[in-house]
Amino acid sequence: MLDILADVPDPRRAEGKLYKLPHVLLFSILAIVSGSDSYGQN
């Protein structure tokens, strides 16, 4: 999955790249699939 997401172009500035984009996308996808609907903690 990370190999597929690695092909997505990263529009962020260099200063904003604390984490690699494929990892951010993967964890975002996993959160949505697991039912998360907000950023805050419940």
mmJSON file of the N, C-alpha and C atoms, coordinates in Angstrom:
{"data_MODEL":{"atom_site":{
"group_PDB":["ATOM","ATOM","ATOM","ATOM","ATOM","ATOM","ATOM","ATOM","ATOM","ATOM","ATOM","ATOM","ATOM","ATOM","ATOM","ATOM","ATOM","ATOM","ATOM","ATOM","ATOM","ATOM","ATOM","ATOM","ATOM","ATOM","ATOM","ATOM","ATOM","ATOM","ATOM","ATOM","ATOM","ATOM","ATOM","ATOM","ATOM","ATOM","ATOM","ATOM","ATOM","ATOM","ATOM","ATOM","ATOM","ATOM","ATOM","ATOM","ATOM","ATOM","ATOM","ATOM","ATOM","ATOM","ATOM","ATOM","ATOM","ATOM","ATOM","ATOM","ATOM","ATOM","ATOM","ATOM","ATOM","ATOM","ATOM","ATOM","ATOM","ATOM","ATOM","ATOM","ATOM","ATOM","ATOM","ATOM","ATOM","ATOM","ATOM","ATOM","ATOM","ATOM","ATOM","ATOM","ATOM","ATOM","ATOM","ATOM","ATOM","ATOM","ATOM","ATOM","ATOM","ATOM","ATOM","ATOM","ATOM","ATOM","ATOM","ATOM","ATOM","ATOM","ATOM","ATOM","ATOM","ATOM","ATOM","ATOM","ATOM","ATOM","ATOM","ATOM","ATOM","ATOM","ATOM","ATOM","ATOM","ATOM","ATOM","ATOM","ATOM","ATOM","ATOM","ATOM","ATOM","ATOM"],
"id":[1,2,3,4,5,6,7,8,9,10,11,12,13,14,15,16,17,18,19,20,21,22,23,24,25,26,27,28,29,30,31,32,33,34,35,36,37,38,39,40,41,42,43,44,45,46,47,48,49,50,51,52,53,54,55,56,57,58,59,60,61,62,63,64,65,66,67,68,69,70,71,72,73,74,75,76,77,78,79,80,81,82,83,84,85,86,87,88,89,90,91,92,93,94,95,96,97,98,99,100,101,102,103,104,105,106,107,108,109,110,111,112,113,114,115,116,117,118,119,120,121,122,123,124,125,126],
"type_symbol":["N","C","C","N","C","C","N","C","C","N","C","C","N","C","C","N","C","C","N","C","C","N","C","C","N","C","C","N","C","C","N","C","C","N","C","C","N","C","C","N","C","C","N","C","C","N","C","C","N","C","C","N","C","C","N","C","C","N","C","C","N","C","C","N","C","C","N","C","C","N","C","C","N","C","C","N","C","C","N","C","C","N","C","C","N","C","C","N","C","C","N","C","C","N","C","C","N","C","C","N","C","C","N","C","C","N","C","C","N","C","C","N","C","C","N","C","C","N","C","C","N","C","C","N","C","C"],
"label_atom_id":["N","CA","C","N","CA","C","N","CA","C","N","CA","C","N","CA","C","N","CA","C","N","CA","C","N","CA","C","N","CA","C","N","CA","C","N","CA","C","N","CA","C","N","CA","C","N","CA","C","N","CA","C","N","CA","C","N","CA","C","N","CA","C","N","CA","C","N","CA","C","N","CA","C","N","CA","C","N","CA","C","N","CA","C","N","CA","C","N","CA","C","N","CA","C","N","CA","C","N","CA","C","N","CA","C","N","CA","C","N","CA","C","N","CA","C","N","CA","C","N","CA","C","N","CA","C","N","CA","C","N","CA","C","N","CA","C","N","CA","C","N","CA","C","N","CA","C"],
"label_alt_id":[null,null,null,null,null,null,null,null,null,null,null,null,null,null,null,null,null,null,null,null,null,null,null,null,null,null,null,null,null,null,null,null,null,null,null,null,null,null,null,null,null,null,null,null,null,null,null,null,null,null,null,null,null,null,null,null,null,null,null,null,null,null,null,null,null,null,null,null,null,null,null,null,null,null,null,null,null,null,null,null,null,null,null,null,null,null,null,null,null,null,null,null,null,null,null,null,null,null,null,null,null,null,null,null,null,null,null,null,null,null,null,null,null,null,null,null,null,null,null,null,null,null,null,null,null,null],
"label_comp_id":["MET","MET","MET","LEU","LEU","LEU","ASP","ASP","ASP","ILE","ILE","ILE","LEU","LEU","LEU","ALA","ALA","ALA","ASP","ASP","ASP","VAL","VAL","VAL","PRO","PRO","PRO","ASP","ASP","ASP","PRO","PRO","PRO","ARG","ARG","ARG","ARG","ARG","ARG","ALA","ALA","ALA","GLU","GLU","GLU","GLY","GLY","GLY","LYS","LYS","LYS","LEU","LEU","LEU","TYR","TYR","TYR","LYS","LYS","LYS","LEU","LEU","LEU","PRO","PRO","PRO","HIS","HIS","HIS","VAL","VAL","VAL","LEU","LEU","LEU","LEU","LEU","LEU","PHE","PHE","PHE","SER","SER","SER","ILE","ILE","ILE","LEU","LEU","LEU","ALA","ALA","ALA","ILE","ILE","ILE","VAL","VAL","VAL","SER","SER","SER","GLY","GLY","GLY","SER","SER","SER","ASP","ASP","ASP","SER","SER","SER","TYR","TYR","TYR","GLY","GLY","GLY","GLN","GLN","GLN","ASN","ASN","ASN"],
"label_asym_id":["A","A","A","A","A","A","A","A","A","A","A","A","A","A","A","A","A","A","A","A","A","A","A","A","A","A","A","A","A","A","A","A","A","A","A","A","A","A","A","A","A","A","A","A","A","A","A","A","A","A","A","A","A","A","A","A","A","A","A","A","A","A","A","A","A","A","A","A","A","A","A","A","A","A","A","A","A","A","A","A","A","A","A","A","A","A","A","A","A","A","A","A","A","A","A","A","A","A","A","A","A","A","A","A","A","A","A","A","A","A","A","A","A","A","A","A","A","A","A","A","A","A","A","A","A","A"],
"label_entity_id":["1","1","1","1","1","1","1","1","1","1","1","1","1","1","1","1","1","1","1","1","1","1","1","1","1","1","1","1","1","1","1","1","1","1","1","1","1","1","1","1","1","1","1","1","1","1","1","1","1","1","1","1","1","1","1","1","1","1","1","1","1","1","1","1","1","1","1","1","1","1","1","1","1","1","1","1","1","1","1","1","1","1","1","1","1","1","1","1","1","1","1","1","1","1","1","1","1","1","1","1","1","1","1","1","1","1","1","1","1","1","1","1","1","1","1","1","1","1","1","1","1","1","1","1","1","1"],
"label_seq_id":[1,1,1,2,2,2,3,3,3,4,4,4,5,5,5,6,6,6,7,7,7,8,8,8,9,9,9,10,10,10,11,11,11,12,12,12,13,13,13,14,14,14,15,15,15,16,16,16,17,17,17,18,18,18,19,19,19,20,20,20,21,21,21,22,22,22,23,23,23,24,24,24,25,25,25,26,26,26,27,27,27,28,28,28,29,29,29,30,30,30,31,31,31,32,32,32,33,33,33,34,34,34,35,35,35,36,36,36,37,37,37,38,38,38,39,39,39,40,40,40,41,41,41,42,42,42],
"pdbx_PDB_ins_code":[null,null,null,null,null,null,null,null,null,null,null,null,null,null,null,null,null,null,null,null,null,null,null,null,null,null,null,null,null,null,null,null,null,null,null,null,null,null,null,null,null,null,null,null,null,null,null,null,null,null,null,null,null,null,null,null,null,null,null,null,null,null,null,null,null,null,null,null,null,null,null,null,null,null,null,null,null,null,null,null,null,null,null,null,null,null,null,null,null,null,null,null,null,null,null,null,null,null,null,null,null,null,null,null,null,null,null,null,null,null,null,null,null,null,null,null,null,null,null,null,null,null,null,null,null,null],
"Cartn_x":[0.821,0.0,0.865,1.949,2.836,3.47,3.73,4.303,3.343,2.076,1.065,0.96,0.909,0.779,2.032,3.171,4.413,4.369,3.465,3.338,2.522,1.871,1.071,2.025,1.903,2.792,2.522,3.575,3.479,3.468,2.333,2.249,2.777,3.224,3.645,5.005,5.213,6.527,7.504,8.779,9.808,9.719,9.347,9.271,8.138,7.141,5.987,6.065,7.219,7.347,7.965,7.213,7.681,7.573,6.495,6.27,6.17,6.547,6.45,4.98,4.652,3.265,2.62,3.289,2.631,2.177,2.954,2.569,1.363,1.346,0.202,-1.064,-0.967,-2.127,-2.59,-1.646,-2.007,-2.74,-2.204,-2.859,-4.197,-4.318,-5.613,-6.633,-6.226,-7.116,-7.522,-6.557,-6.859,-7.818,-7.658,-8.553,-9.973,-10.114,-11.447,-12.097,-11.339,-11.872,-12.302,-11.587,-11.924,-13.061,-13.588,-14.764,-14.53,-13.323,-13.059,-13.748,-14.365,-15.015,-14.601,-13.613,-13.104,-11.665,-10.985,-9.594,-9.478,-10.428,-10.373,-10.582,-10.149,-10.341,-11.717,-12.34,-13.67,-13.558],
"Cartn_y":[-1.194,0.0,1.258,1.241,2.406,2.653,1.594,1.761,2.499,2.201,2.881,4.344,4.59,5.955,6.789,6.146,6.868,7.583,7.175,7.813,9.102,9.386,10.605,11.786,12.827,13.988,14.729,15.193,15.882,17.394,18.068,19.509,20.38,19.754,20.527,21.175,22.317,22.966,22.092,22.281,21.48,21.626,22.821,23.055,22.261,21.88,21.191,19.684,19.153,17.709,17.023,16.984,16.271,14.765,14.352,12.937,12.763,11.599,11.314,11.205,11.756,11.795,10.417,9.386,8.073,7.58,7.864,7.446,8.239,9.536,10.365,9.869,9.588,9.116,7.751,6.851,5.51,5.563,6.32,6.394,7.116,8.063,8.726,7.741,6.937,5.918,4.91,4.45,3.481,4.061,5.33,5.964,6.036,6.398,6.493,5.121,4.118,2.758,2.217,2.613,2.115,2.901,3.905,4.601,5.971,6.466,7.798,8.844,9.829,10.879,12.278,12.352,13.656,13.501,14.634,14.629,14.541,15.112,15.177,13.831,13.75,12.526,12.538,11.396,11.281,10.615],
"Cartn_z":[0.0,0.0,0.0,0.779,0.806,-0.56,-1.302,-2.641,-3.557,-3.445,-4.261,-3.836,-2.539,-2.035,-2.286,-2.48,-2.757,-4.1,-4.985,-6.297,-6.256,-5.135,-5.006,-4.821,-5.654,-5.502,-4.19,-3.567,-2.281,-2.513,-2.261,-2.512,-1.367,-0.284,0.888,0.675,1.382,1.371,2.152,1.927,2.604,4.125,4.61,6.053,6.695,5.908,6.456,6.389,6.097,5.898,7.112,8.195,9.381,9.161,8.486,8.186,6.678,6.194,4.766,4.371,3.209,2.758,2.669,2.146,2.092,3.463,4.496,5.844,6.336,6.075,6.476,5.787,4.493,3.743,4.239,4.492,4.954,6.292,7.246,8.553,8.466,7.549,7.338,6.795,5.835,5.262,6.335,7.125,8.181,9.219,9.55,10.518,9.977,8.711,8.106,8.032,7.625,7.503,8.871,9.919,11.256,11.913,11.217,11.713,12.31,12.259,12.797,11.931,12.584,11.814,12.256,13.161,13.571,14.052,14.152,14.588,16.106,16.814,18.273,18.936,20.182,20.955,21.597,21.654,22.276,23.62],
"occupancy":[1.0,1.0,1.0,1.0,1.0,1.0,1.0,1.0,1.0,1.0,1.0,1.0,1.0,1.0,1.0,1.0,1.0,1.0,1.0,1.0,1.0,1.0,1.0,1.0,1.0,1.0,1.0,1.0,1.0,1.0,1.0,1.0,1.0,1.0,1.0,1.0,1.0,1.0,1.0,1.0,1.0,1.0,1.0,1.0,1.0,1.0,1.0,1.0,1.0,1.0,1.0,1.0,1.0,1.0,1.0,1.0,1.0,1.0,1.0,1.0,1.0,1.0,1.0,1.0,1.0,1.0,1.0,1.0,1.0,1.0,1.0,1.0,1.0,1.0,1.0,1.0,1.0,1.0,1.0,1.0,1.0,1.0,1.0,1.0,1.0,1.0,1.0,1.0,1.0,1.0,1.0,1.0,1.0,1.0,1.0,1.0,1.0,1.0,1.0,1.0,1.0,1.0,1.0,1.0,1.0,1.0,1.0,1.0,1.0,1.0,1.0,1.0,1.0,1.0,1.0,1.0,1.0,1.0,1.0,1.0,1.0,1.0,1.0,1.0,1.0,1.0],
"B_iso_or_equiv":[0.0,0.0,0.0,0.0,0.0,0.0,0.0,0.0,0.0,0.0,0.0,0.0,0.0,0.0,0.0,0.0,0.0,0.0,0.0,0.0,0.0,0.0,0.0,0.0,0.0,0.0,0.0,0.0,0.0,0.0,0.0,0.0,0.0,0.0,0.0,0.0,0.0,0.0,0.0,0.0,0.0,0.0,0.0,0.0,0.0,0.0,0.0,0.0,0.0,0.0,0.0,0.0,0.0,0.0,0.0,0.0,0.0,0.0,0.0,0.0,0.0,0.0,0.0,0.0,0.0,0.0,0.0,0.0,0.0,0.0,0.0,0.0,0.0,0.0,0.0,0.0,0.0,0.0,0.0,0.0,0.0,0.0,0.0,0.0,0.0,0.0,0.0,0.0,0.0,0.0,0.0,0.0,0.0,0.0,0.0,0.0,0.0,0.0,0.0,0.0,0.0,0.0,0.0,0.0,0.0,0.0,0.0,0.0,0.0,0.0,0.0,0.0,0.0,0.0,0.0,0.0,0.0,0.0,0.0,0.0,0.0,0.0,0.0,0.0,0.0,0.0],
"pdbx_formal_charge":[null,null,null,null,null,null,null,null,null,null,null,null,null,null,null,null,null,null,null,null,null,null,null,null,null,null,null,null,null,null,null,null,null,null,null,null,null,null,null,null,null,null,null,null,null,null,null,null,null,null,null,null,null,null,null,null,null,null,null,null,null,null,null,null,null,null,null,null,null,null,null,null,null,null,null,null,null,null,null,null,null,null,null,null,null,null,null,null,null,null,null,null,null,null,null,null,null,null,null,null,null,null,null,null,null,null,null,null,null,null,null,null,null,null,null,null,null,null,null,null,null,null,null,null,null,null],
"auth_seq_id":[1,1,1,2,2,2,3,3,3,4,4,4,5,5,5,6,6,6,7,7,7,8,8,8,9,9,9,10,10,10,11,11,11,12,12,12,13,13,13,14,14,14,15,15,15,16,16,16,17,17,17,18,18,18,19,19,19,20,20,20,21,21,21,22,22,22,23,23,23,24,24,24,25,25,25,26,26,26,27,27,27,28,28,28,29,29,29,30,30,30,31,31,31,32,32,32,33,33,33,34,34,34,35,35,35,36,36,36,37,37,37,38,38,38,39,39,39,40,40,40,41,41,41,42,42,42],
"auth_comp_id":["MET","MET","MET","LEU","LEU","LEU","ASP","ASP","ASP","ILE","ILE","ILE","LEU","LEU","LEU","ALA","ALA","ALA","ASP","ASP","ASP","VAL","VAL","VAL","PRO","PRO","PRO","ASP","ASP","ASP","PRO","PRO","PRO","ARG","ARG","ARG","ARG","ARG","ARG","ALA","ALA","ALA","GLU","GLU","GLU","GLY","GLY","GLY","LYS","LYS","LYS","LEU","LEU","LEU","TYR","TYR","TYR","LYS","LYS","LYS","LEU","LEU","LEU","PRO","PRO","PRO","HIS","HIS","HIS","VAL","VAL","VAL","LEU","LEU","LEU","LEU","LEU","LEU","PHE","PHE","PHE","SER","SER","SER","ILE","ILE","ILE","LEU","LEU","LEU","ALA","ALA","ALA","ILE","ILE","ILE","VAL","VAL","VAL","SER","SER","SER","GLY","GLY","GLY","SER","SER","SER","ASP","ASP","ASP","SER","SER","SER","TYR","TYR","TYR","GLY","GLY","GLY","GLN","GLN","GLN","ASN","ASN","ASN"],
"auth_asym_id":["A","A","A","A","A","A","A","A","A","A","A","A","A","A","A","A","A","A","A","A","A","A","A","A","A","A","A","A","A","A","A","A","A","A","A","A","A","A","A","A","A","A","A","A","A","A","A","A","A","A","A","A","A","A","A","A","A","A","A","A","A","A","A","A","A","A","A","A","A","A","A","A","A","A","A","A","A","A","A","A","A","A","A","A","A","A","A","A","A","A","A","A","A","A","A","A","A","A","A","A","A","A","A","A","A","A","A","A","A","A","A","A","A","A","A","A","A","A","A","A","A","A","A","A","A","A"],
"auth_atom_id":["N","CA","C","N","CA","C","N","CA","C","N","CA","C","N","CA","C","N","CA","C","N","CA","C","N","CA","C","N","CA","C","N","CA","C","N","CA","C","N","CA","C","N","CA","C","N","CA","C","N","CA","C","N","CA","C","N","CA","C","N","CA","C","N","CA","C","N","CA","C","N","CA","C","N","CA","C","N","CA","C","N","CA","C","N","CA","C","N","CA","C","N","CA","C","N","CA","C","N","CA","C","N","CA","C","N","CA","C","N","CA","C","N","CA","C","N","CA","C","N","CA","C","N","CA","C","N","CA","C","N","CA","C","N","CA","C","N","CA","C","N","CA","C","N","CA","C"],
"pdbx_PDB_model_num":[1,1,1,1,1,1,1,1,1,1,1,1,1,1,1,1,1,1,1,1,1,1,1,1,1,1,1,1,1,1,1,1,1,1,1,1,1,1,1,1,1,1,1,1,1,1,1,1,1,1,1,1,1,1,1,1,1,1,1,1,1,1,1,1,1,1,1,1,1,1,1,1,1,1,1,1,1,1,1,1,1,1,1,1,1,1,1,1,1,1,1,1,1,1,1,1,1,1,1,1,1,1,1,1,1,1,1,1,1,1,1,1,1,1,1,1,1,1,1,1,1,1,1,1,1,1]
}}}
